[in-house]
Amino acid sequence: MGKDLPILSVRTSQPSAEGSENFIYARVFCQKENSPPLKLLIEFLQSRGQSPIVPPNLDESVLQEWAWVQIALGYHRDRKPIQLFCVRDRGSYLDVYDQEKKQFMDMLSAHAGIEAQLALEYVTRCRFILTTRMAENDVTDDGYDFNGWILEFYQEQCDGIVQIDNQGFYSPKGELIVDLSISGET
């Protein structure tokens, strides 16, 4: 588990520092004060038939921590893991939290409709933002499913709303309620 956290872009495809790799980002804007310990996420994934792969030599006590910042969870040994980042309304990465929150509040303020106002309310009241990052050229259908379970866990457990870059915001039933795709922003 690392402590270095990049500023996350709202663009789906962003070249990485390592080269020309593109990433897919998704977020859950959570209203609960604290993120659940990672152990609860892992147990949830296992209860859904998933087999999360945690970093080797990870101290078990880290999985009990609620104030984690970054971890990589694998879904298949031959695929790159999904990176999870958690920024909060307090602490070391408050500037990243504020930047992400402001970007999405500005984006949603430009949209009319009840659904956009609902999403704006979630973003306004969020206490932490859970972000997942997947390598676009390496993720499989299993990886998308694995990521979906992670997003669902935080949506349900932390009173959150899901946002996927270049798509938009989703209801708890998985329906697109605010279209932020390029074609949907015309």
N, C-alpha and C positions, 0 to 999 in steps of 0.2 A: 504494500500500500504506500503510495507516494504522497508527498505534500505539495508537489508542483502542479499547478492547475492553469491551463491556458485560458485565455479569453475565448469564449465560445461564440462563434459566429451564428447568425440566424440563417445563413445560407446552407443548403443541404450539402453541396459539394465544395469542399475547401481543401486546397493542397496542404499537405502536412509539412512539418519542418524536415521530415526525412526524405522528401521527394515529391513525387506527383500523385500521391495517394489521396483519394477523395473520401470524405466521411459523410455519413448520414446521422443527423442529430434529431433527438426527440427529447421532450421535456415533460415533467409533471410539476405544475405550480401547486404547491402543497400548503394548506392552511393550518395544519397541525404545527405546534410549536417545535417539536423535535422529530428528527428522522428515527424510525425504528432501528434497533441494532441489526446489523447485517445478517446475524444468525437467523432472525425471523424471516428475512427475504429468502435466504437459502432454504429454510424449512418450507416456505410457501412454494418455491420453485420445485422442490422435491415432491410436494403433495400434488403437483400438477404433472408429474411424470418426467420432470426435467432432472438432469444430473449436472448441476453447476460445478465447474472446475475452478477452484480458488487458487490463488498464487501459491507456489510451493514455499515451504518454510514460513507460512503465515502463522503468527502467534494466535492461538485460539482466543486470547483475551481481546484481540482486535475485533473479532466478530460480535463481541458483547457491547462494543462502544457505539453510542448514538451519535457522537460528534465526528464521525469519519468524513473525509474529504474526497478521496479517490480510491477506486479499486477496479481491477479487471476481473471479470467473470467469464469463463469460457463455457461454451455450449458443445464444442466438439474439439478433440485434441488436434485435428488437422486444420483448424480454422483459427483466425485471430480472435482473441476474446473481445467482448463488448466492454468498453470503458464506462464506468459510472462515476459521475461527479456530483457532489452535493455542496451547494453554496447556500449560506444562511443570511438572515437579516442581522447577524452579529458575527463577530470573529474576524479571522484573517482575510477572508475573501469577500468582505462586505462590498468592496468596490465592484467586483465581478457580479455579485448579486444585484446591486443597484443598477448596473449597466444593462443586464439582461432584463430586469423588470421594466425599466424605462423603455427599452426598445419595443417590448411587447405591448406596453400600455399605449405608446404612441401609435403602433400598428393597429391595435384594436379600436382606438379612438376615431380612426378614419373610417370605420365600418358602422353602418346603421343596422338596426334590428335588435330584437330582444336577445338573440343568441350571442351576438357580439358584446352586448352589455353584460350578459351573464359571464362570459369569458373574461371580460375586463374586470369584473368584480372579483373573480378568482385570482387574477394576476395581482390586483391591487392589494388583496388581503393575504397573499401568500407569505409564509414565514421562511420557507426554503424552496429551492428549485433543484429537483433531481434531473440530471441530464444524462442521456445515454449517447454513446458515440460508437458507430459501427463502420468498419472499413467497407466501403461500397463495393469494391472489386473482389471481396473475399467472403461476404455474407451469403448464406444459403437460406432457403425457406425455413429450415430449422432455427437459424439465427434470428430471422424475423419473428418467428413464434416465441423464441426465448425472450427477445426484447419486449414483445407484447406482454408477456407474463410479468416482466419487471415493471413495466408501465402500469399494468392493471393493479399490481400490489400497492404501489404508491398512490394510485388514484383512490383505491378503496380504503387503505389504512390511514391515509393522511389527508383525507378530504381534499383531493386534488383534481385538476383538470389537465388532460393530456394535450400536448401540442407536438406536431411533427412538421419539421421544416419542409417548405414548398408544398404542404398539404393544408394544414390549419389546425383548428381546435376540435376535439372530439367529445361527445357526450359519454356518460358512463356506459351506455349501450353500444358504444363504438361507432356512432353515427357522426359524420362530419357536420358540425354545426356552424363553424366559421371557416369559410374557404379562403385560405391565404396562398393558394397556388397562383402561379403567374397568370393563368387563364381566368382564375376567379377574381383577380384584382382589377379587372378592366372596368 
